[in-house]
Amino acid sequence: MEPVVRTQGLTKDYGPVLALDSLDLEIGPGITGLVGANGAGKSTLLKILLGLVPATGGRAQVLGHDIASDGPAIRAAVGYLPEHDCLPPDVSASDFVVHMAMMSGLPRVAARERAAEVLRHVGLAEERYRPMGGYSTGMKQKAKLAQALAHDPRLVLLDEPTNGLDPAAREEMLGLVQRIGRDFGIAVIVTSHLLGELERVSDHVVVLDGGRLLRASRTDEFLDATGVLLVEVLGDDAQARMVAALSLAGVTTAPRGAMLTVDAAAGERDVHDLIRDTASDLGLGLVRLQVDHRHIEDVFADGSGAVTQPSADPREVTHD
Ligand SMILES: Nc1ncnc2c1ncn2[C@@H]1O[C@H](COP(=O)(O)OP(=O)(O)OP(=O)(O)O)[C@@H](O)[C@H]1O
């Protein structure tokens, strides 16, 4: 499938600060989470793709258009939710989105219809007629999302759309991101400095670290089983008795909070049965027995400084 974004050796320095360091990347359709700690280069990458900031080296194409020569064509096909507050406080969301739609070339009547539609999609109802200066952070993020969708883009770049939101608003925003990608079929690149946040909604994850590509792969490949089972047992001295019995059976365990991790390298099914039988023999209640999964954070814990090529087997990490 044709990538929506491709970069070759893309580099950006702000004087002495190297924000992007020779980045080779391919991003396909669907929802892609672009994650990395603060300062990893996420916002810089999005701004370069839009032509808002010039690269200092390398090349990039967005939807087949070259960023060096086709900026207007890219901006016509791409929606952008910027990270920082950029909304005029005295203007209503409704007027703002109509204005943005007209700026993108829609006639006034079509712009009004489109604005009403996207504001409804993002869940801004009556408030859309109020000046945005009085909005909560969640409402402001929704207004920013609505303007990103106003001109019916093929790709949206969402820079930290959940930043500053409380847990309920964060969930709502992630739900909207998911709908844009899955229900509307728009390609989405969404950034977050919370590494695990996008696991649930993204099809692919790209991890940046210090302006370099740390890893790019399908989200489910990040979450591969680790070969470890998580076990929780209840009863008198339950953990210690379980550890003793399992180690007699030659199985390695380690405590993790109220739970035990059990190495299932011997064969997940066999160890699964062994745990169940052992708990039963000891008269302990088996509260939890599940496969442990990796999380995106584990990539930073395991492989800092490691780089994979996006086209290569994403599980194969080559060290510098
Ligand atoms: N206009 C600028 N002038 C100088 N340095 C900058 C500028 N913009 C970004 N930087 C630096 O470039 C690096 C990458 O910043 P960038 O904003 O792209 O990272 P980020 O991953 O989006 O992080 P954040 O979530 O904190 O914005 C950082 O070290 C940042 O301080």
PDBQT file of the ligand as one rigid body, heavy atoms in Angstrom, charges set to zero:
ROOT
HETATM    1  N1  LIG A 401      11.866  26.853  17.371  1.00  0.00    +0.000 N 
HETATM    2  C1  LIG A 401      12.795  26.169  18.042  1.00  0.00    +0.000 A 
HETATM    3  N2  LIG A 401      14.002  26.706  18.311  1.00  0.00    +0.000 NA
HETATM    4  C2  LIG A 401      14.964  26.005  18.959  1.00  0.00    +0.000 A 
HETATM    5  N3  LIG A 401      14.809  24.736  19.373  1.00  0.00    +0.000 NA
HETATM    6  C3  LIG A 401      13.633  24.144  19.149  1.00  0.00    +0.000 A 
HETATM    7  C4  LIG A 401      12.560  24.826  18.467  1.00  0.00    +0.000 A 
HETATM    8  N4  LIG A 401      11.501  23.977  18.366  1.00  0.00    +0.000 NA
HETATM    9  C5  LIG A 401      11.894  22.826  18.952  1.00  0.00    +0.000 A 
HETATM   10  N5  LIG A 401      13.158  22.918  19.415  1.00  0.00    +0.000 N 
HETATM   11  C6  LIG A 401      13.935  21.850  20.076  1.00  0.00    +0.000 C 
HETATM   12  O1  LIG A 401      13.949  20.725  19.215  1.00  0.00    +0.000 OA
HETATM   13  C7  LIG A 401      13.809  19.520  19.948  1.00  0.00    +0.000 C 
HETATM   14  C8  LIG A 401      12.592  18.771  19.449  1.00  0.00    +0.000 C 
HETATM   15  O2  LIG A 401      11.439  19.522  19.792  1.00  0.00    +0.000 OA
HETATM   16  P1  LIG A 401       9.969  19.092  19.393  1.00  0.00    +0.000 P 
HETATM   17  O3  LIG A 401       9.025  20.156  19.875  1.00  0.00    +0.000 OA
HETATM   18  O4  LIG A 401       9.917  18.722  17.957  1.00  0.00    +0.000 OA
HETATM   19  O5  LIG A 401       9.797  17.767  20.262  1.00  0.00    +0.000 OA
HETATM   20  P2  LIG A 401       8.476  17.005  20.683  1.00  0.00    +0.000 P 
HETATM   21  O6  LIG A 401       8.791  15.560  20.608  1.00  0.00    +0.000 OA
HETATM   22  O7  LIG A 401       7.311  17.499  19.903  1.00  0.00    +0.000 OA
HETATM   23  O8  LIG A 401       8.340  17.417  22.206  1.00  0.00    +0.000 OA
HETATM   24  P3  LIG A 401       7.181  18.230  22.917  1.00  0.00    +0.000 P 
HETATM   25  O9  LIG A 401       6.076  17.281  23.122  1.00  0.00    +0.000 OA
HETATM   26  O10 LIG A 401       7.824  18.676  24.192  1.00  0.00    +0.000 OA
HETATM   27  O11 LIG A 401       6.819  19.379  22.008  1.00  0.00    +0.000 OA
HETATM   28  C9  LIG A 401      13.736  19.924  21.415  1.00  0.00    +0.000 C 
HETATM   29  O12 LIG A 401      15.030  19.839  21.953  1.00  0.00    +0.000 OA
HETATM   30  C10 LIG A 401      13.261  21.363  21.360  1.00  0.00    +0.000 C 
HETATM   31  O13 LIG A 401      13.729  22.082  22.480  1.00  0.00    +0.000 OA
ENDROOT
TORSDOF 0
